[in-house]
Amino acid sequence: EMNDVTGTLNALLQMAGLNLFLNDTEMSFSYLKRALDLTDKNEPQPNQMWGLHVAVSLNLSALKLYRPALDYQNEALQLVLSNRNGALYRSRSYQFIGITYASLRRFDLAVENLRLAYDEGKLLAAERNGRNMMAHASLKLGDVYRSLDDPANALRAYDESMRLYEELGFHHYEYAARKGRFLSYLAQNNDALAASELQIILNLFDEYREKILEERKKNFFFDREQDTYDLAIDFTYSRLGNASRAFDYSEFSRARNLRDLMQHGAEVMQTDGGLDLRTSQNSGPKNSAPLTATQVKDSLPEKLQLVQFAVLENKLLIWHITRNHISGTSVPIESTQLAALVETALKQIRQRDQSGATASLRKLYGLILEPIKEKLDSSLVLCIVPDKVLHYVPFGALVSNEQGRFLSQDFRLLVSPSASILVESTNNALAQSALKQERLLAVGDPAFDRRTNPGFTTLPDAQREVEAFAKSYDSRNVLVTRQATLTTIMAELPKAQVAHFAAHYQIDRRSSLLSRLLLAPDGEGRTDADSSSLRAADIYRMNLQQLKLVVLAACDTGIEQQFGGEGPISFARSFLVAGVPVVVASLWPVDSDATAELMIAFHRYRKQSHANVTEALMLAQQEMLAKEKYRDPYYWAGFIVVGGYSEF
């Protein structure tokens, strides 16, 4: 019975740790609550209570609640102070306390406690466990010395940590130590040694990434370690003066998981944390290295110009690339300031604060596009590769001059997760351009179960939308209300070249794979979620390479969340992985009536005026602007073209 309690407690602590790694502190705390309930009903060992206290403290630290975290850490230390065999626990406790004091900027106490952690290991230096304690404490001491602007002592600590870990054969800690060394060399203005260290770090970064199978864990690994590439980008651009090489690092860091999935296919698998993705294990050898700046330049169509951003801690880097040139521009701005401005603009747009939004969108234009205004050519399609918070920006709504002219009035716009994905999706789109006949699958206002989805209303404008524009297609299948079932849609999708969904999209905050379009119940009396919705997981599993274009005329289909490096996770992303080269998606909860008008115009321009996707959306948005009722950016600027450039 005691073994069962111990096993359950250990399992709960492991799940708490996993969810903490995945930044889900709410779920992590739920596992810790169950662990606390278990200890209340039993008599756990001191080391088990130590583990529970430490786990709680780590969650509190993740929430930046350092003082209460410190209370739990001191309580954990008291549990093992008198334990003759508790050196490892004591060393880890001193280490956690030292790290927390560093977060509180009490560096004197941080150093003191980390030295105590080191000394616990030194008493057992003849044993592997002792040297492991010394190595880990040295690594954290190096970080504290760097915070104290003492790179010489930091380097000594990192060197000892690396020596001990190499002796122990624990090579996976080399990455953290070398990253610390790189930062220390930067602080010493030793560019030669910093450059040498940087290359080793980036090789280790990619080596570790390849060992992570689950896509969600890869996304979080990139998100947490994106600052490594940001440092590489900044160092190469600002200190070495090499804009093209800095672009290479920028490109190498972004949407890597997405590109792997696009090239090799996705497998949906069940893990301890729920559903997850991994690249297909039957796809052969992987060779998905991103393109360099020169390769991107040489691969761009003549009709395209690329603007790629890197949001760094205290500057914004902007590259402008065409078939004829590559240039880089640096704009001094704190990333926190940029994020606040974007957040303000989006809030004003959603509140229909037209004057406030105009001022914010003009300011945003001044920061992110004004510096390269002279390079922009309105005769070329403008493809934007955003970074971090810029993924949320409705670029078409940026106000480019004092007359209040929007960017979408002058440019055909396209957004892509990376330059490499832009080139790949563009090539796929161009290969499909020869196919002039298009079969349409249009889904509008599915009769979803109101009892299980009480927060959603019917969408009569969506039915009007699809029935109106479908007439422009000679070959079509229009599924509305009760016809819009999962079985019918899954059967029709592989036959279509254009698919349009005008429905409710429901985001699952815990797993993007479970985010779904609400559909009519499938079969007699069945109303379970799996049979009456189209999930992102369903699309990831499919091969939809015959589809040229997908239009997701629903709320928030272009971005649910975004990760540093990987970029936006969204319903649109699942279609890119399934082989669709061009997707139209939304950045926010859209207005049903306005969306119907916009989409009817979009398809009219595509089919009757033979405009391609970017031009059709631009013309449809301009048409909305001409109507007083819909001039506010909220009604039209939320839709973007994602993926590649197309002639169709």
C-alpha positions in Angstrom: 0.0 0.0 0.0 2.9 2.4 0.9 4.5 1.6 -2.5 1.2 2.5 -4.2 1.1 5.9 -2.4 4.7 6.5 -3.3 4.2 5.7 -6.9 1.1 7.8 -7.2 2.8 10.8 -5.5 5.8 10.5 -7.8 3.5 10.3 -10.8 1.6 13.4 -9.7 4.9 15.3 -9.2 6.1 14.2 -12.6 2.9 15.4 -14.3 3.1 18.7 -12.4 6.7 19.1 -13.7 5.7 18.3 -17.2 2.9 20.9 -17.2 5.2 23.5 -15.7 7.6 22.9 -18.5 4.7 23.4 -20.9 4.0 26.7 -19.2 0.6 25.4 -17.9 0.9 26.4 -14.2 -2.8 26.0 -13.7 -2.7 22.4 -14.7 0.6 21.9 -12.8 -1.0 23.3 -9.6 -4.0 21.0 -10.1 -1.7 18.0 -9.9 0.1 19.5 -6.9 -3.3 19.9 -5.1 -4.0 16.2 -5.7 -0.5 15.4 -4.3 -1.2 17.5 -1.2 -4.5 15.8 -0.7 -2.6 12.4 -0.9 -0.1 13.5 1.7 -2.9 14.7 4.0 -4.3 11.2 4.1 -1.0 9.4 4.5 2.3 9.8 6.2 4.8 10.7 3.5 8.6 10.5 3.9 10.5 13.8 4.5 12.1 13.5 1.0 8.6 13.2 -0.5 7.4 16.3 1.2 10.7 17.9 0.2 9.8 17.2 -3.5 6.3 18.5 -3.0 7.5 21.8 -1.4 10.1 22.3 -4.2 7.5 21.6 -6.9 5.2 24.2 -5.4 8.0 26.7 -5.2 8.9 26.2 -8.8 5.4 27.0 -9.9 5.3 30.1 -7.7 8.7 31.2 -9.3 7.2 30.7 -12.7 4.5 33.1 -11.7 7.2 35.5 -10.4 5.9 35.1 -6.9 9.4 34.8 -5.5 8.8 35.6 -1.8 6.3 32.8 -1.3 8.5 30.5 -3.4 11.3 31.3 -1.0 9.1 30.3 2.0 8.4 26.9 0.4 12.1 26.4 -0.4 13.2 27.2 3.1 10.6 24.8 4.4 11.9 22.1 2.1 15.4 22.8 3.4 14.4 22.3 7.0 13.0 18.9 6.1 16.4 17.6 5.0 18.9 19.6 7.2 19.3 16.8 9.7 19.2 13.9 7.2 22.6 12.1 7.2 21.9 10.9 3.7 20.3 14.1 2.5 23.3 15.9 0.9 21.7 15.9 -2.6 18.5 17.3 -1.2 20.3 20.0 0.8 22.5 20.9 -2.2 19.4 21.3 -4.5 17.6 23.3 -1.8 20.5 25.8 -1.4 20.6 26.0 -5.2 16.9 26.8 -5.5 17.1 29.4 -2.7 20.1 31.0 -4.4 18.4 31.2 -7.8 15.3 32.7 -6.1 17.4 35.3 -4.3 19.0 36.2 -7.7 15.5 36.7 -9.1 14.9 39.1 -6.2 18.3 40.8 -7.0 19.8 39.8 -3.7 22.9 38.6 -5.3 24.9 38.5 -2.1 22.5 35.9 -0.7 22.4 34.2 -4.1 26.1 33.6 -4.1 26.1 32.5 -0.5 23.5 29.9 -1.0 25.0 28.6 -4.3 28.4 28.2 -2.5 26.6 26.2 0.2 25.1 24.0 -2.6 28.6 23.6 -4.0 30.1 22.7 -0.6 27.5 20.0 0.0 28.8 18.3 -3.2 32.5 18.9 -2.4 32.1 16.8 0.8 31.3 13.9 -1.5 33.7 14.9 -4.3 35.0 11.3 -4.6 31.5 10.2 -5.6 29.7 10.9 -8.9 26.7 12.4 -7.0 29.0 14.9 -5.3 30.6 16.0 -8.5 27.2 16.4 -10.0 26.2 18.7 -7.2 29.3 20.7 -7.7 28.8 21.0 -11.4 25.2 22.1 -11.2 26.0 24.7 -8.5 28.9 26.0 -10.6 26.6 26.5 -13.6 24.2 28.5 -11.5 27.0 30.5 -9.9 28.2 31.5 -13.4 24.7 32.9 -14.1 24.7 34.9 -10.9 28.2 36.3 -11.6 27.1 37.4 -15.0 24.2 39.2 -13.4 26.7 40.9 -11.2 28.7 42.1 -14.3 31.6 39.9 -13.3 32.4 37.9 -16.5 35.8 36.7 -15.3 34.3 34.9 -12.3 31.4 33.7 -14.4 33.8 32.1 -17.0 35.7 30.4 -14.2 32.4 29.0 -12.8 31.2 27.9 -16.3 34.6 26.2 -17.1 34.5 24.2 -13.9 30.9 23.2 -14.5 31.8 22.0 -18.1 34.9 20.2 -16.7 32.9 18.3 -14.1 30.0 17.5 -16.5 32.4 16.2 -19.1 34.1 14.0 -16.5 30.6 12.7 -15.6 29.6 12.2 -19.2 26.6 14.5 -18.7 27.0 16.3 -22.1 23.4 17.6 -22.2 24.4 20.4 -19.7 27.1 21.7 -22.1 24.6 23.9 -23.9 23.7 26.0 -20.8 27.4 26.4 -19.8 28.5 27.4 -23.3 25.6 29.9 -23.6 26.9 31.4 -20.4 30.4 31.6 -21.7 29.2 33.2 -24.9 27.4 35.9 -22.9 30.5 36.4 -20.7 32.7 36.9 -23.8 30.2 39.4 -25.1 30.5 41.3 -21.8 34.2 41.3 -22.2 33.9 42.6 -25.8 35.8 39.5 -27.0 34.1 39.1 -30.3 36.5 36.4 -31.6 35.9 34.0 -28.7 32.2 34.9 -28.7 31.9 34.0 -32.4 33.6 30.7 -31.8 31.4 29.9 -28.9 28.3 30.9 -30.7 28.7 28.3 -33.5 29.1 25.5 -30.9 26.0 26.7 -29.1 23.8 26.7 -32.2 25.0 23.3 -33.2 24.1 22.0 -29.8 20.7 23.8 -30.0 19.8 21.9 -33.2 21.2 18.7 -31.9 18.9 18.8 -28.8 15.9 19.9 -30.8 16.2 16.9 -33.0 16.0 14.6 -30.0 12.6 16.0 -28.9 9.8 14.0 -30.7 6.7 15.8 -29.5 5.9 19.0 -31.4 4.5 20.8 -28.4 7.6 20.2 -26.4 9.7 21.4 -29.4 7.7 24.6 -29.5 8.2 25.2 -25.8 11.9 24.4 -26.2 12.2 27.0 -29.0 10.1 29.5 -27.1 12.3 29.3 -24.0 15.6 29.3 -25.8 14.7 31.8 -28.6 16.9 34.3 -26.8 19.9 32.2 -27.9 19.1 33.0 -31.6 18.1 36.5 -30.7 21.6 37.0 -29.3 23.2 35.4 -32.3 21.2 37.7 -34.6 22.0 40.8 -32.6 25.7 39.9 -32.3 26.1 39.1 -36.0 24.2 42.2 -37.1 25.4 44.8 -34.6 28.9 43.6 -33.6 30.1 41.8 -36.8 28.2 44.0 -39.2 26.9 41.1 -41.3 23.2 41.7 -42.2 22.9 38.6 -44.5 24.4 36.2 -41.9 22.1 37.7 -39.3 19.2 37.0 -41.6 20.4 33.4 -41.9 20.2 33.1 -38.1 16.8 34.7 -38.0 15.5 32.3 -40.7 17.1 29.3 -39.0 15.3 30.1 -35.8 11.7 30.3 -37.0 8.9 27.9 -37.9 11.3 24.9 -38.0 8.7 22.5 -36.6 6.2 23.7 -39.1 8.6 23.2 -42.0 9.5 19.7 -40.8 5.8 18.8 -40.7 5.1 20.3 -44.1 8.0 18.5 -45.7 7.6 15.1 -44.1 3.9 14.9 -43.0 2.4 14.9 -39.5 1.4 12.0 -37.2 -1.0 12.7 -34.4 -0.1 10.7 -31.3 -1.3 10.2 -27.8 1.1 11.3 -25.0 0.8 11.7 -21.2 -0.1 15.4 -21.9 -2.9 14.5 -24.4 -2.7 14.7 -28.2 0.5 15.8 -29.9 2.2 15.9 -33.2 5.4 14.5 -34.6 6.9 14.4 -38.1 6.0 11.2 -39.9 8.4 8.4 -39.1 8.0 6.9 -42.6 9.1 10.0 -44.5 12.7 9.0 -45.1 15.8 11.1 -44.1 15.1 14.7 -43.0 16.8 17.5 -44.8 14.9 20.6 -43.9 17.6 23.2 -43.3 16.1 26.6 -43.9 17.2 28.7 -46.8 20.0 31.3 -46.5 19.5 35.0 -47.4 21.1 34.4 -50.8 19.0 31.4 -51.5 15.8 33.3 -50.6 16.8 36.2 -52.9 17.4 33.8 -55.8 14.2 32.0 -55.2 11.8 34.9 -54.9 9.4 35.5 -57.9 10.0 38.7 -59.7 6.6 40.0 -58.6 7.4 39.6 -54.9 9.3 41.6 -52.2 10.0 40.2 -48.7 10.1 42.1 -45.4 11.3 40.0 -42.5 11.4 41.2 -38.9 13.4 40.1 -35.8 12.1 41.6 -32.5 15.1 41.8 -30.2 15.3 43.0 -26.6 16.2 46.6 -27.5 15.9 46.9 -31.2 13.9 45.8 -34.3 15.8 44.4 -37.3 14.1 44.6 -40.7 15.3 42.9 -43.8 14.0 43.9 -47.3 14.7 41.3 -50.0 13.9 41.2 -53.7 15.5 39.3 -56.6 18.0 42.1 -57.0 19.0 43.0 -53.4 19.2 42.3 -49.7 19.3 45.1 -47.2 19.0 45.3 -43.4 17.8 48.1 -41.1 18.0 48.5 -37.4 15.4 50.5 -35.4 16.1 51.2 -31.7 13.0 50.2 -29.6 12.5 48.1 -26.5 10.5 44.9 -27.2 8.3 45.6 -24.2 7.4 49.0 -25.7 6.6 47.5 -29.1 4.4 44.8 -27.4 2.5 47.4 -25.5 1.9 49.4 -28.6 0.6 46.4 -30.5 -1.7 45.5 -27.6 -3.1 49.0 -27.4 -3.8 49.1 -31.2 -5.6 45.7 -31.1 -7.7 46.8 -28.1 -8.7 50.0 -29.8 -9.6 48.1 -33.0 -11.8 45.7 -31.2 -13.5 48.5 -29.2 -14.1 50.4 -32.5 -12.1 53.3 -31.2 -11.4 54.6 -34.7 -9.4 57.8 -33.7 -7.4 55.9 -31.1 -6.7 53.0 -33.4 -5.7 55.3 -36.2 -3.1 57.0 -34.0 -1.7 53.7 -32.8 -1.6 52.2 -36.3 0.1 55.3 -37.6 2.7 55.0 -34.8 3.2 51.3 -35.6 3.8 52.1 -39.2 6.3 54.7 -38.3 8.3 52.1 -36.2 8.1 49.0 -38.4 7.7 50.2 -42.1 8.6 53.9 -42.3 12.4 53.1 -41.9 12.3 51.1 -45.1 9.6 53.1 -46.9 11.9 54.1 -49.8 12.7 50.5 -50.5 9.0 49.4 -50.8 7.7 49.0 -54.3 3.9 49.1 -54.6 4.0 47.3 -57.9 5.2 44.2 -56.1 3.3 41.9 -53.7 4.6 42.6 -50.2 5.2 39.5 -48.2 5.7 40.0 -44.5 7.4 37.5 -42.2 6.6 38.8 -38.7 8.3 37.9 -35.4 6.9 37.5 -31.9 4.2 40.1 -31.1 4.2 41.3 -34.7 2.3 38.1 -35.7 -0.8 39.8 -34.2 -0.5 43.0 -36.3 -3.1 43.6 -39.0 -0.5 45.0 -41.5 -3.1 46.0 -44.0 -4.6 48.5 -41.4 -1.3 50.3 -40.8 -1.7 54.0 -41.5 1.0 55.1 -43.8 0.6 58.9 -43.9 -1.1 61.9 -42.4 -4.1 61.5 -44.8 -5.0 58.2 -43.0 -4.2 56.0 -46.0 -4.1 52.3 -45.1 -1.3 50.0 -46.3 -3.9 47.7 -48.0 -4.9 50.6 -50.2 -1.4 50.6 -51.8 -0.1 47.0 -51.4 -1.2 43.5 -52.1 -0.2 41.8 -48.8 0.8 38.3 -47.9 2.0 36.9 -44.5 4.2 33.8 -44.1 5.7 32.1 -41.1 9.2 32.1 -42.6 11.0 33.0 -45.8 11.7 29.3 -46.4 8.0 28.4 -46.1 7.1 31.4 -48.3 9.4 30.0 -51.1 8.2 26.4 -50.6 4.5 27.4 -50.6 5.0 29.7 -53.5 6.5 26.9 -55.6 3.6 24.6 -54.7 1.1 27.3 -55.6 2.8 28.0 -58.9 2.7 24.3 -59.7 -1.1 24.4 -59.3 -1.6 27.5 -61.4 -2.0 25.5 -64.6 -5.2 23.9 -63.3 -7.8 26.4 -64.3 -10.9 24.4 -63.4 -11.8 24.8 -59.7 -14.2 22.7 -57.7 -15.6 24.6 -54.7 -16.5 23.1 -51.3 -18.4 25.8 -49.4 -19.6 25.2 -45.8 -21.9 27.8 -44.2 -23.7 28.1 -40.9 -23.6 24.4 -39.8 -26.5 23.4 -37.6 -24.4 22.7 -34.6 -25.9 21.4 -31.3 -26.9 24.5 -29.3 -27.3 22.4 -26.1 -23.6 21.4 -26.0 -22.4 24.8 -27.4 -24.7 27.3 -25.6 -22.2 30.2 -26.1 -22.6 30.3 -29.8 -25.5 31.5 -32.0 -26.5 30.6 -35.5 -24.9 32.4 -38.4 -27.5 33.3 -41.1 -25.0 35.7 -42.7 -22.6 32.8 -43.2 -25.3 30.8 -45.2 -26.0 33.9 -47.2 -22.3 34.4 -47.8 -21.6 30.9 -49.2 -24.8 30.7 -51.3 -24.0 34.1 -52.9 -20.4 33.6 -54.0 -20.8 29.9 -54.8 -22.6 30.9 -58.0 -19.2 32.1 -59.4 -18.0 28.5 -59.5 -19.1 26.2 -62.2 -18.4 23.1 -60.1 -19.4 23.4 -56.5 -20.8 21.7 -53.5 -22.5 24.0 -51.0 -23.1 22.5 -47.5 -25.3 24.6 -45.2 -27.1 24.0 -41.9 -27.8 20.2 -41.4 -25.9 19.3 -44.6 -22.6 20.4 -43.1 -21.6 17.2 -41.3 -18.1 15.9 -40.7 -18.7 12.8 -42.8 -19.8 14.8 -45.8 -17.0 17.4 -45.4 -14.2 14.8 -45.0 -15.5 13.0 -48.2 -15.7 16.2 -50.2 -12.4 17.9 -49.1 -10.1 15.7 -51.2 -12.2 16.5 -54.3 -12.1 20.3 -54.0 -9.5 22.8 -55.2 -11.0 25.6 -53.2 -12.6 25.2 -49.7 -14.4 27.9 -47.8 -15.6 27.5 -44.2 -18.0 30.1 -42.7 -18.7 28.7 -39.3 -17.9 29.0 -35.6 -14.3 28.1 -34.6 -13.9 27.0 -31.0 -10.4 27.3 -29.5 -9.2 24.7 -27.1 -6.8 26.5 -24.8 -5.2 23.3 -23.5 -4.5 21.7 -26.9 -4.6 23.4 -30.3 -5.1 20.0 -31.9 -8.6 19.9 -30.3 -9.6 23.4 -31.6 -12.5 22.9 -33.9 -15.0 24.1 -36.4 -18.5 23.4 -35.1 -20.5 21.2 -37.5 -23.9 19.7 -37.8 -24.3 16.4 -35.8 -23.2 13.4 -37.8 -25.6 10.5 -37.7 -28.8 9.8 -35.9 -28.9 11.5 -32.6 -25.1 11.7 -32.2 -23.9 15.0 -30.7 -20.5 14.1 -29.3 -17.7 16.6 -30.1 -15.7 14.3 -32.3 -18.5 13.5 -34.7 -19.9 17.0 -34.9 -16.8 19.1 -35.4 -13.7 19.4 -37.7 -10.7 19.4 -35.4 -7.2 20.7 -36.3 -6.0 17.2 -35.6 -8.2 15.9 -38.4 -6.6 18.3 -40.9 -3.0 17.6 -39.8 -3.6 13.9 -40.6 -4.8 14.6 -44.2 -3.1 15.0 -47.5 -4.8 18.0 -49.2 -2.2 18.8 -51.9 -5.0 19.1 -54.5 -6.4 22.1 -52.6 -5.2 25.4 -54.0 -6.9 27.7 -51.5 -8.6 27.4 -48.2 -10.6 30.3 -46.8 -11.3 30.2 -43.0 -14.1 32.8 -42.6 -14.4 32.3 -38.8 -13.0 33.9 -35.7 -9.3 33.6 -34.7 -8.3 31.1 -37.4 -5.0 32.8 -38.1 -3.5 32.8 -34.6 -4.5 31.2 -31.3 -1.1 31.6 -29.6 2.4 32.3 -30.7 5.7 30.9 -29.7 9.1 32.6 -29.9 10.8 31.1 -32.9 7.9 28.8 -34.1 5.4 31.6 -34.6 1.6 31.3 -34.6 -0.3 28.1 -33.8 -3.6 28.2 -35.6 -6.2 26.4 -37.6 -4.5 27.8 -40.8 -1.3 26.1 -39.8 -2.9 22.7 -40.0 -3.9 23.3 -43.6 -0.4 24.4 -44.5 0.9 21.1 -43.1 -1.7 19.2 -45.0 -0.3 20.6 -48.3 -2.4 23.7 -49.0 -0.2 26.5 -50.3 -2.5 29.5 -49.6 -4.9 30.1 -46.7 -7.0 33.1 -45.9 -7.5 33.3 -42.1 -8.5 35.8 -39.4 -6.6 37.5 -36.6 -9.5 38.2 -34.2 -13.2 37.5 -33.5 -14.8 38.8 -36.7 -18.2 40.4 -37.4 -20.5 37.9 -39.2 -22.3 40.5 -41.4 -19.1 42.3 -42.4 -17.3 39.0 -43.1 -20.1 37.9 -45.4 -19.8 41.2 -47.5 -16.0 40.9 -47.6 -15.9 37.3 -48.7 -18.6 37.7 -51.3 -16.5 40.5 -52.8 -13.3 38.4 -52.5 -14.6 35.5 -54.5 -16.2 37.9 -57.0 -12.9 39.5 -57.7 -11.2 36.1 -58.0 -13.6 34.5 -60.4 -15.1 37.4 -62.3 -12.1 39.7 -62.5 -9.5 36.9 -62.4 -7.6 38.5 -59.6 -5.2 36.3 -57.6 -5.7 35.8 -53.9 -3.7 38.7 -52.6 -5.1 41.1 -55.1 -8.7 39.8 -54.6 -8.4 40.4 -50.8 -6.9 43.8 -51.3 -9.8 44.9 -53.7 -12.4 43.4 -51.4 -10.9 45.3 -48.4 -10.9 48.5 -50.4 -14.5 47.9 -51.3 -15.3 47.6 -47.6 -13.4 50.8 -47.0 -15.6 52.6 -49.4 -18.7 51.8 -47.3 -19.1 54.1 -44.3 -20.6 51.3 -42.3 -17.5 49.1 -42.7 -14.6 51.6 -42.9 -13.4 50.8 -39.4 -10.4 48.3 -39.6 -12.3 45.9 -37.2 -14.6 44.9 -40.1 -12.0 44.2 -42.8 -8.4 44.2 -41.6 -8.6 41.0 -39.6 -8.3 38.8 -42.6 -4.9 37.9 -44.0 -3.4 35.7 -46.7 -1.0 33.1 -45.2 1.5 30.9 -47.0 2.8 31.5 -50.5 2.3 33.8 -53.5 -0.1 32.5 -56.1 -1.2 33.4 -59.6 -4.7 32.1 -59.0 
